[in-house]
Amino acid sequence: MAKLAQSRDPHISLFQSAVDETISRSAGELTRPDPEHPMVQMAAKPAAVGGVLGYCASLAKQYGEAVLAGRHADAQHFHDELTQKMGDCDPAWVTCATKYAEFLLSKQKIPYRVYQNIGDYVITDKLPANARIAFVGDWGTGQDIAQNVLQQVARKNPNVVIHMGDVYYSGTDFEMQTYFYNIWSKILDLTKVATYTLSGNHDMFCGGAPYYKLLDQLGQPSSYFCLRNDDWQFVAMDTGLHDSDPVCAKPTYLETTELAWVTDKVQNAGGRRTIFLSHHQLFAAFEAICGQSVNSELNQQLSSLLPSVDMWLWGHEHNLVVYEKYLGVLARCIGHGAFPIGMNEIPAVPPFPAVPRAPVTLGNDGAFYHHGYVIMDLNGRTATLSYYQDSDEANPHFTETL
């Protein structure tokens, strides 16, 4: 399995997207380039690697940022270095530089949608009484393993499929269409299966417009929504909007208007059981949230609602973690949909061991952890959740009943 390299720095992610699209289009195959391609590797760390290739990557990135800043002399200098003085630079770096500048210049304010009425974005006609719902997290890699996972999901015949967010590297239109929608709509019959995708941080790195275009293609009203039947409601929240700071001076949070909307859904559930959905986590055992185990912002906003929430599912970490009840809520991290994670990337002893969790861990093939998805079967007010690994399509890795 080829190893993608991600960054939580929006500029580096955008540069990765520019290099990725350039290589893919030049090959004429519109598939995810091999992560072992030298230019792809340099895109993830353009300023940290020496040699001619690293220098070329750094020049291309600096050109785009000079264009954005209006430093025309600097931009011309970097362009000259790429095309004239550094004859060893692959001409494709010029295309990458131009594409990166295009991305930076076209990036606008995220077109976040605010409801007009508190009852907006409630979906009542897509969730049958005894529905089967599939959840897959951090799936948008475009690689073969992602397609295999979604094919397994499709064979489970769900009524609804919900993606927990993130199309890599930065949610550009090329990535949203090539690595998400084209594959998603080919494998799933969208005339029969209702599908939704949450707002992840990588989805917003390019400015978010392609993500909202994707929502319209899927028939999804907004980046947050409430999917209901008579017994259950799934309240999906947008935690991707405010996560673009690689320094993490402040953890992500909900818009004030959205918090009022979420509060209304919980307080007026009409006897329904409530499941929260988000890309980002409220707490974590294995990954620091701005240096802490808890997202203090989300906790402050939502803590009073959590006693009324039956479960919270999230992604973001590329892992499966089954938490014991903590901070008043039962939570599951299900971000293991497709992003490749090596055996050395998840510590044996979590940095935050005080966050309680069950002894459920992903299997592996000796080099990478398995991927997976969750199938939730509703039966009146009861639900059974089956957690599958892609290594065993027939037998769940873990099951539980709510």
C-alpha positions as CSV (number, residue, x, y, z in Angstrom):
1,M,0.0,0.0,0.0
2,A,1.4,3.4,-1.0
3,K,1.6,5.9,1.9
4,L,0.0,9.3,1.5
5,A,1.5,12.2,3.5
6,Q,-0.9,14.7,4.9
7,S,-0.3,18.1,6.5
8,R,-2.6,20.3,8.6
9,D,-1.0,23.4,7.2
10,P,-3.5,24.7,4.6
11,H,-0.7,26.2,2.4
12,I,1.2,22.9,2.3
13,S,-2.0,21.0,1.6
14,L,-2.8,23.3,-1.2
15,F,0.6,22.9,-2.7
16,Q,0.2,19.1,-2.5
17,S,-3.1,19.5,-4.3
18,A,-1.4,21.6,-7.1
19,V,1.3,19.0,-7.6
20,D,-1.1,16.1,-7.4
21,E,-3.4,17.6,-10.0
22,T,-0.5,18.5,-12.3
23,I,0.8,14.9,-12.3
24,S,-2.6,13.4,-12.6
25,R,-3.6,15.5,-15.6
26,S,-0.3,15.0,-17.3
27,A,-0.8,11.2,-17.1
28,G,-4.2,11.6,-18.6
29,E,-5.6,9.0,-16.2
30,L,-7.3,11.2,-13.6
31,T,-6.3,8.9,-10.8
32,R,-4.4,9.6,-7.6
33,P,-0.6,9.7,-8.5
34,D,1.7,7.2,-6.9
35,P,2.7,8.7,-3.5
36,E,6.2,7.4,-4.3
37,H,6.5,9.8,-7.2
38,P,9.4,12.2,-6.3
39,M,7.4,15.3,-6.9
40,V,4.6,14.1,-4.7
41,Q,7.0,13.4,-1.9
42,M,8.6,16.8,-2.3
43,A,5.2,18.6,-2.2
44,A,4.7,17.4,1.4
45,K,8.0,19.0,2.6
46,P,9.2,21.5,0.0
47,A,11.4,23.6,2.3
48,A,12.8,20.7,4.4
49,V,14.6,18.6,1.8
50,G,17.8,19.5,0.1
51,G,19.0,18.7,-3.4
52,V,17.8,19.9,-6.7
53,L,14.4,18.3,-6.4
54,G,13.7,19.9,-3.0
55,Y,15.0,23.2,-4.3
56,C,12.6,23.0,-7.3
57,A,9.7,22.2,-5.1
58,S,10.5,25.1,-2.8
59,L,10.8,27.5,-5.7
60,A,7.4,26.5,-7.0
61,K,5.8,27.0,-3.6
62,Q,7.5,30.4,-3.1
63,Y,6.4,31.5,-6.5
64,G,2.7,30.9,-5.7
65,E,2.9,32.7,-2.4
66,A,4.7,35.7,-4.0
67,V,2.0,36.0,-6.6
68,L,-0.6,35.9,-3.8
69,A,1.2,38.6,-1.8
70,G,1.6,40.8,-4.9
71,R,5.4,40.7,-4.7
72,H,5.8,40.7,-8.4
73,A,9.6,41.0,-8.5
74,D,10.0,38.0,-6.2
75,A,7.5,36.0,-8.2
76,Q,9.5,36.8,-11.4
77,H,12.7,35.7,-9.7
78,F,11.3,32.4,-8.6
79,H,9.8,31.8,-12.0
80,D,13.2,32.6,-13.7
81,E,14.9,30.2,-11.3
82,L,12.5,27.5,-12.3
83,T,12.6,28.0,-16.0
84,Q,16.1,29.3,-16.8
85,K,18.8,29.2,-14.2
86,M,17.8,25.8,-12.7
87,G,17.9,23.7,-15.9
88,D,17.6,20.6,-13.8
89,C,14.0,21.5,-12.7
90,D,11.3,19.4,-14.3
91,P,9.2,21.8,-16.5
92,A,6.2,20.4,-14.6
93,W,7.2,22.4,-11.6
94,V,6.2,25.6,-13.5
95,T,2.8,24.1,-14.0
96,C,2.6,23.2,-10.3
97,A,3.7,26.8,-9.4
98,T,1.0,28.3,-11.6
99,K,-1.7,26.0,-10.3
100,Y,-0.7,26.7,-6.7
101,A,-0.9,30.5,-7.4
102,E,-4.3,29.9,-9.0
103,F,-5.5,28.1,-5.9
104,L,-4.3,30.8,-3.6
105,L,-5.7,33.6,-5.6
106,S,-9.1,32.0,-6.0
107,K,-9.5,31.1,-2.3
108,Q,-12.3,33.1,-0.9
109,K,-14.3,33.2,2.4
110,I,-15.9,29.8,3.0
111,P,-19.5,29.9,1.7
112,Y,-20.9,28.6,4.9
113,R,-24.7,28.4,4.9
114,V,-26.7,29.9,7.7
115,Y,-30.3,28.7,8.1
116,Q,-33.2,31.2,7.7
117,N,-35.4,29.4,10.1
118,I,-34.5,27.2,13.0
119,G,-36.3,24.3,11.4
120,D,-34.2,24.4,8.2
121,Y,-31.9,21.5,7.2
122,V,-34.1,18.8,8.9
123,I,-34.4,15.8,6.6
124,T,-37.4,13.6,7.3
125,D,-38.0,11.6,4.2
126,K,-34.6,9.7,3.8
127,L,-34.5,7.5,6.9
128,P,-36.8,4.5,6.9
129,A,-38.1,3.2,10.2
130,N,-35.8,0.2,10.1
131,A,-33.0,1.8,8.2
132,R,-29.4,0.6,7.7
133,I,-26.9,3.4,7.9
134,A,-23.2,3.1,6.9
135,F,-20.6,5.5,8.2
136,V,-17.1,5.8,6.7
137,G,-14.5,8.3,7.9
138,D,-11.7,10.2,6.2
139,W,-12.4,8.3,3.0
140,G,-11.5,10.8,0.3
141,T,-8.1,9.5,-0.8
142,G,-9.1,8.3,-4.3
143,Q,-6.9,5.3,-3.9
144,D,-7.8,1.7,-4.6
145,I,-8.2,0.9,-0.9
146,A,-10.9,3.6,-0.6
147,Q,-12.8,2.1,-3.5
148,N,-12.6,-1.4,-2.0
149,V,-14.0,-0.1,1.3
150,L,-16.9,1.6,-0.4
151,Q,-17.6,-1.5,-2.5
152,Q,-17.9,-3.4,0.7
153,V,-20.2,-0.8,2.1
154,A,-22.4,-1.0,-1.0
155,R,-22.7,-4.7,-0.7
156,K,-24.2,-4.2,2.7
157,N,-27.2,-2.5,1.0
158,P,-27.5,0.6,3.2
159,N,-30.3,3.0,3.0
160,V,-28.0,5.9,3.9
161,V,-24.2,6.4,3.7
162,I,-22.6,9.2,5.7
163,H,-19.0,10.2,5.1
164,M,-17.4,11.7,8.2
165,G,-15.3,14.3,6.2
166,D,-12.0,15.0,4.5
167,V,-11.1,14.8,0.9
168,Y,-7.3,15.0,0.4
169,Y,-5.3,17.1,0.2
170,S,-7.3,20.3,0.4
171,G,-10.7,19.7,-1.1
172,T,-10.1,21.3,-4.5
173,D,-12.7,20.9,-7.2
174,F,-10.4,18.4,-9.0
175,E,-10.1,16.4,-5.8
176,M,-13.8,16.6,-4.9
177,Q,-14.9,15.4,-8.3
178,T,-12.1,12.9,-9.1
179,Y,-11.4,11.4,-5.7
180,F,-14.8,11.7,-4.2
181,Y,-17.9,12.2,-6.4
182,N,-16.9,10.2,-9.5
183,I,-16.0,7.2,-7.3
184,W,-18.8,7.7,-4.9
185,S,-21.5,7.9,-7.5
186,K,-20.0,5.0,-9.5
187,I,-20.1,2.6,-6.6
188,L,-23.2,3.8,-4.8
189,D,-26.6,4.0,-6.6
190,L,-27.5,7.6,-5.6
191,T,-31.0,7.2,-7.0
192,K,-31.6,4.6,-4.2
193,V,-29.1,5.5,-1.5
194,A,-29.2,8.8,0.3
195,T,-25.6,10.0,1.0
196,Y,-24.1,12.9,3.0
197,T,-20.6,14.2,3.7
198,L,-19.5,16.2,6.8
199,S,-17.2,19.2,6.7
200,G,-13.6,18.2,7.5
201,N,-10.6,20.5,7.9
202,H,-9.0,19.3,4.6
203,D,-12.3,20.0,2.8
204,M,-12.0,23.7,3.8
205,F,-8.3,24.3,3.0
206,C,-9.0,25.5,-0.6
207,G,-11.8,27.8,0.6
208,G,-14.6,25.3,0.7
209,A,-16.4,26.2,-2.5
210,P,-15.8,22.8,-4.1
211,Y,-17.2,21.1,-1.0
212,Y,-20.5,23.1,-1.2
213,K,-20.7,22.3,-4.9
214,L,-20.4,18.6,-3.9
215,L,-23.3,19.1,-1.4
216,D,-25.5,20.3,-4.2
217,Q,-24.6,17.3,-6.3
218,L,-25.6,15.0,-3.4
219,G,-28.7,16.9,-2.6
220,Q,-27.4,17.8,0.9
221,P,-28.8,21.2,2.2
222,S,-25.9,22.3,4.2
223,S,-22.7,21.3,6.0
224,Y,-24.8,20.6,9.1
225,F,-28.1,18.8,9.0
226,C,-30.5,16.6,11.0
227,L,-31.6,13.3,9.6
228,R,-34.7,12.0,11.3
229,N,-37.3,9.3,11.5
230,D,-39.9,8.8,14.3
231,D,-37.4,7.2,16.7
232,W,-34.0,8.5,15.9
233,Q,-32.2,11.7,14.8
234,F,-28.7,12.1,13.5
235,V,-27.5,15.6,14.2
236,A,-24.5,16.4,11.9
237,M,-22.3,19.4,12.9
238,D,-19.8,21.5,11.0
239,T,-16.5,21.4,12.9
240,G,-14.4,21.9,9.7
241,L,-15.3,25.6,9.3
242,H,-12.9,26.8,12.0
243,D,-10.0,24.4,11.8
244,S,-7.4,26.0,9.5
245,D,-4.7,27.1,12.0
246,P,-1.7,24.7,11.9
247,V,-0.4,26.2,15.1
248,C,-3.7,25.4,16.9
249,A,-3.9,28.5,19.1
250,K,-7.6,27.6,19.6
251,P,-9.4,24.3,18.9
252,T,-12.3,24.2,16.4
253,Y,-15.8,25.2,17.5
254,L,-19.3,25.7,16.2
255,E,-20.7,28.9,14.8
256,T,-23.0,30.6,17.3
257,T,-26.0,30.3,15.0
258,E,-25.2,26.6,14.4
259,L,-25.0,26.0,18.2
260,A,-28.5,27.5,18.6
261,W,-29.7,25.1,15.8
262,V,-28.1,22.1,17.4
263,T,-29.5,23.0,20.8
264,D,-33.0,23.3,19.3
265,K,-32.7,19.8,17.7
266,V,-31.7,18.2,21.0
267,Q,-34.2,20.1,23.2
268,N,-37.0,19.4,20.7
269,A,-36.2,15.9,19.8
270,G,-39.8,14.8,20.2
271,G,-38.8,11.6,22.1
272,R,-36.3,10.6,19.5
273,R,-32.9,9.2,20.5
274,T,-30.0,11.4,19.3
275,I,-26.7,10.6,17.7
276,F,-24.2,13.4,17.2
277,L,-22.0,13.3,14.1
278,S,-18.9,15.5,13.4
279,H,-15.6,15.3,11.7
280,H,-13.6,16.5,14.8
281,Q,-13.4,14.9,18.1
282,L,-14.6,16.2,21.5
283,F,-11.8,14.3,23.2
284,A,-9.0,11.9,22.3
285,A,-6.7,9.4,23.9
286,F,-4.2,9.1,21.1
287,E,-4.0,12.6,19.6
288,A,-3.6,16.0,21.2
289,I,-6.2,18.7,20.6
290,C,-4.2,21.9,20.8
291,G,-2.0,20.1,23.4
292,Q,-4.9,18.8,25.5
293,S,-7.0,15.7,25.5
294,V,-10.3,17.6,25.3
295,N,-11.5,20.3,22.9
296,S,-12.4,22.9,25.5
297,E,-14.3,25.0,23.0
298,L,-16.7,22.3,21.9
299,N,-17.0,21.0,25.5
300,Q,-18.1,24.4,26.7
301,Q,-20.6,24.8,23.9
302,L,-22.1,21.3,24.0
303,S,-21.6,19.9,27.5
304,S,-25.1,20.8,28.7
305,L,-26.6,18.8,25.8
306,L,-24.6,15.7,26.1
307,P,-26.7,13.9,28.8
308,S,-29.5,13.8,26.1
309,V,-27.1,12.4,23.4
310,D,-27.0,8.6,23.0
311,M,-23.7,8.5,21.1
312,W,-21.3,10.8,19.3
313,L,-19.5,9.5,16.2
314,W,-16.5,11.4,14.7
315,G,-13.5,11.0,12.5
316,H,-10.4,13.2,12.0
317,E,-8.0,10.7,13.6
318,H,-7.3,7.9,11.2
319,N,-8.1,5.3,13.8
320,L,-10.8,3.2,15.4
321,V,-11.3,4.0,19.1
322,V,-14.2,2.7,21.2
323,Y,-14.4,5.0,24.2
324,E,-16.1,4.3,27.5
325,K,-18.5,7.0,28.5
326,Y,-16.6,10.2,29.2
327,L,-17.6,13.8,29.7
328,G,-21.2,12.6,29.7
329,V,-21.2,11.0,26.3
330,L,-20.5,7.6,24.7
331,A,-18.2,8.3,21.7
332,R,-16.5,6.4,18.9
333,C,-13.7,7.6,16.6
334,I,-14.2,6.0,13.2
335,G,-11.7,7.9,11.0
336,H,-10.1,4.7,9.7
337,G,-12.0,4.7,6.3
338,A,-9.1,4.9,3.8
339,F,-6.1,7.0,4.8
340,P,-3.1,4.7,5.2
341,I,-1.6,4.5,8.6
342,G,1.7,2.7,9.3
343,M,2.4,0.5,12.2
344,N,4.6,3.1,13.9
345,E,2.1,5.9,13.7
346,I,-0.3,4.9,16.5
347,P,1.5,4.7,19.9
348,A,1.1,1.5,21.9
349,V,0.6,3.7,25.0
350,P,-1.8,6.6,24.3
351,P,-0.5,10.1,25.3
352,F,-3.8,10.6,27.3
353,P,-4.4,7.3,29.1
354,A,-6.9,8.9,31.4
355,V,-9.4,9.0,28.6
356,P,-11.2,5.7,29.1
357,R,-11.5,3.3,26.2
358,A,-12.4,-0.3,25.5
359,P,-9.8,-2.8,24.4
360,V,-10.8,-2.7,20.7
361,T,-7.9,-2.1,18.3
362,L,-7.5,-2.3,14.5
363,G,-5.7,-5.3,13.0
364,N,-2.9,-4.9,10.6
365,D,-1.1,-6.5,7.6
366,G,2.3,-6.2,9.2
367,A,2.9,-2.8,7.7
368,F,-0.3,-0.8,7.8
369,Y,-3.4,-0.9,9.9
370,H,-6.7,-2.2,8.4
371,H,-9.4,0.2,7.2
372,G,-13.0,-0.1,8.0
373,Y,-16.5,1.3,8.4
374,V,-19.6,1.1,10.6
375,I,-23.0,-0.4,9.8
376,M,-25.8,0.8,12.1
377,D,-29.1,-1.1,11.9
378,L,-32.2,0.6,13.4
379,N,-35.1,-1.5,14.7
380,G,-37.6,0.8,16.4
381,R,-35.8,2.5,19.3
382,T,-33.0,-0.1,19.3
383,A,-29.9,0.1,17.2
384,T,-27.1,-2.4,16.5
385,L,-23.7,-1.1,15.4
386,S,-21.3,-3.4,13.6
387,Y,-17.7,-2.3,13.1
388,Y,-16.1,-4.0,10.1
389,Q,-12.5,-4.1,9.0
390,D,-11.8,-4.3,5.2
391,S,-9.8,-7.5,5.9
392,D,-13.0,-9.4,6.8
393,E,-16.2,-8.3,5.0
394,A,-18.3,-11.1,6.5
395,N,-17.6,-10.8,10.2
396,P,-17.7,-7.6,12.3
397,H,-14.7,-6.8,14.3
398,F,-16.9,-5.4,17.1
399,T,-20.6,-5.1,17.7
400,E,-22.8,-3.3,20.2
401,T,-26.4,-2.4,20.8
402,L,-27.9,1.0,21.8
